[in-house]
Amino acid sequence: MHTIKHSTTFTGSQQGQQITVMHEKPTLEWQMQLPPNPLKDFVAVYGQFKNTSAVPYNTIVVPDGRVDVIFLLQGSAFRCVLRGLDTGPGQGIIPPGAAYFSVNFKLPAVEHILGRHISTLLNSGEILPEGWWGITREDLLDFDVFCDKISAVLLPLIKPIDIRKKRLFELIYESDGTLPVKELSVQAGWSSRQMNRYFQDWFGLSLKAYCSIVRLGASFNHISKGKLFPELDYTDQNHFIKEIKKYTGVTPKELSRNQNDRFAIITALKKTSS
């Protein structure tokens, strides 16, 4: 498995009369690791995020078309949260000294690993029972240990997937969400009405809305490289700008600038490709 390690540090100072006033800014350390091959249809990536400073790390969370199970460790506090799909920007805070360990799931995992509907968790989450998947505080002391244990837990949980659903998600991800619903219906051999009913029932949004979010996620990679023009079948530049602003709250140009590294996903993409 390939692990990517990075840290983002911000420090600064102000000179005053006869004294120097130091303003500490957050330091975020993060790692990412891909899952083993048998899990790649269900898990996008494992992640670890640590705020090693004494001040909160503020970030803007944007939709990525994924579902997260997050283990949070802060001092003596330890809990696990299931986060549903997001359809707009939200404020995220990593407290001083806190560490987040995440399993970033593709949608097939919702039914075929988690085995539960998440339609009520749109733009929200819920705390999972203590001891979820047998993960303990000790498992969060080492990222590699965490990834190995999660993989061992998830592999036996995989349930067989219907061939139509398997093909549908392959088409969505391979096309970066650019295929229209009618084309997905034809290629997956599944009626548009049935597909939409499935998405509303399990995930809480329409298939078309989900494809727009997947396309948005693919656009982040382009924007992180300074490509501010549509490359994924957006109607025109105005449509592209409108869609990016709808889901992130800012224009593509502002997103690319990523002032103060407030969009962690753009920071991560820039550092990964550098």
N, C-alpha and C positions, 0 to 999 in steps of 0.2 A: 504494500500500500504506500502511496505517496503522501507525505505530510508537508504542508506549506506553513512556515512559521514567519510571523512578522510582528513588529511593534510600531506603534505610532505615538510619538512623544511631543508634547507642546510645553515649552517653558518660556518665561518672559520676565522682564524686570522694568521698573520705573525708577528713574532717578529723582530724588527729592532733595531738599536742602539738608545737607550734612548727613542724610541717611539714604539707604537704598531699600525700597519696598519690593519684595519678591512676590509675584503672583503665580502661585502654582497652578498649572493646568494639567488636565488628565493625561495619563499614559495608558494606552490600551495595547495589551499584548494579545495576539490571536494566532490560532493554528487551524488548519483545515486538513482533513484526510478523506480520501475517497473510500467507499465501502468495498468489500470483496465482490468479485464478479456475480455470485448468485443473488446478491442484494441490489444490483445496479438498476433493475427495473423498478425498484421501490424506494431506494434511498439515494438522494442526490449527493449529500456530503455530511460528514461529521464536523462539528466546529467547537472551538474553545475560545472564550473571550474573557480576559482578565483586566480589571482596572487596578493597576498597581500603585495608583496615586492616592492622595488623601482628599480628593475632590471628585464629585460625580462626573461621569462621562455622559454627555448628552448627545443623542443621535436621533435622526429621523428615520423611522422604519417605513419602508415602501413595499408595495405588493411584489411578490416574486413567484406567485403561483404554487407555493409549497406550503406544507403543514409542518409545524415544529413541535417536537417534544423537548422541553428545556429543563435541565437540572440546574438549580440555582444554589450557590453556596456563598454565604456571607457570614463570617464569624461562626456563631453556633447555629445560625439558621440554615436549614436545608429543606428544599421542597422541589417538587416536579410539576411542571405546567404543560398542558396541551394547548397549543395556539392554532386556531383555525385559519382559514384563508383571509387575507386582507384585501380590501378593494380601494383603499386610499391611504394617504400618509398618516402616520401616527408618531407621537413623541415617545422615544425610548430612553431610559436612564439606567446606566450600570453604576450602582453605588460604589463608593470608595472601598477598595479591598475585595470587591465581589468578583466571583467567577461564574460564568455561564457555560454549560456544556450542552450542546444541541445536537439533535438528530433531525436533519432537514429532509422531510419525506416528499416524494413525488405522490401525486394523487392516487395511483393504484394501491398504495399502502394503506389508505384510509379503510377500504373495505377488506383488503386481503392480508393485512398485518394487524392493524388496530382493531378491525372488526366492529366499527361503530360509526354511526352517522355524525357528521360535524356541522350540519346545516344551521344549528343554533349557535355555533361558535364563529359566525362570520364577523370579522373585525373584533374578535374577543377571544378569551381563553378560559380555561378552568384548571383548578388545582387537582392533580391526580392523587390517589391514595398513597400514603406513606409506604415506602418500600417498593415503589413501582419498578417492575422488571428486576427486582433484587439489587438495584443500584444503591450503594452506600456512600457515605462521605469519603471513605478510604479509596473508592474507585475514582474519585475526582482529584486525587493527588497526582495522577500521571495520565496524560492525555492518551498515550498509546494503550495503557491498561483499560481506560474507559472505552476506547474504540473496539478493542478486542472483545471485551465483555458484552458490549451492546450487540456486536455482530453475532456472537454465540447465542444470545438471547433471541434475536430476531429471526434467525434462519429457521428454527423449528416452527415459528408462528406463521410462516407464509402459507396462505391457502391458495388452491388452484384458481386461476383466473379464466373467465369466459373468453373465448377466442375473439369475440366482437369487441369486448372491452380492451383486451390486450392490443388489438389492431388500432382501435380508436386512439389510445394514448400514445402508441408509437407514431401515428400520423401527426398528432398534435405537437409532440416534442421534436420530431424530425423536421417539421415544417416551421418550427418556432411560432406556432399559433397562427400562421398566415392562411391556412386553408379555410374556405367558407364552410359553414355547417352542412350545406347541401353536398359538397364534395366529400366531406368526412362521412356523411351518411352513405354515399355510394360506395366508397372504398372500404368502409368498415362493415357494410351489409347490415346496417342498423338504422331504423327510421329516425328522422329528426325529432319527432315527437317523443319517442322512447328515450333517445339520448338526453333530451332536455329534461324529461321527467327524472331520469337517473341523476343528473347533475343537481337539479333543484332539491331532490330528496336527500341525497347523500352529502352534498357540499354547500348548498344554500345559495347558489347562483346559476345562471344559464350557461350553456356550453359556449355561446358566443362571447359572453362576458369573460369567461375563463380564458378563452383563446386570446382575447385582447390583453389580458394580464400576462400570459406566456410571451406574447409578442413584445410587450413592454420589457419583460425581463431580458429578452434577447437584445433589445435596444440598449440596455445599460452597458453591455460590453462595447458597443460602438461609441456610445457617448463618453465612456471612460477614456477612449483613445482620441477624443476630440472630434469625432465624426458627428456633426450636428445636423445632418440631413437624413431624411428617411431612407432606409435601406431594406425595409421589410414590408413592402406592399401597402404603405400608408398612401392615402389618396394624393396628398400633396404636402408641402411644407407646413401649411397652416394646420392641416389635420394632425400632422406629427406633433407639432408644438402643443396643440390643444390636448391631445391624448397624454403626452408626457406631463403636462401641467395638471390634468385631471387626477392622475394617479400619484404624483409626487409633490404637487403644490408649487412647483417652480418650472421654469422653461428649461429646455435642453442645455442652453448656454450656462444658466445658473447651476444646473446639476453637474455639468462638466467641471466648472470652477470649484465646486464642492468646498465652499469657504468653511474654514475651521474643521474640515473633515466631518461635517455633520451628517453626511450620507455615508454610512459605514460601508455599504455595498460598493459604492464607487471607489472609495479608498482601497478596499480589498482588491477590486479588479485592476486598479492602476498598479498596485504593488505586485500583484501576481504576474502581470504582463511585463513588468520592468526587469 
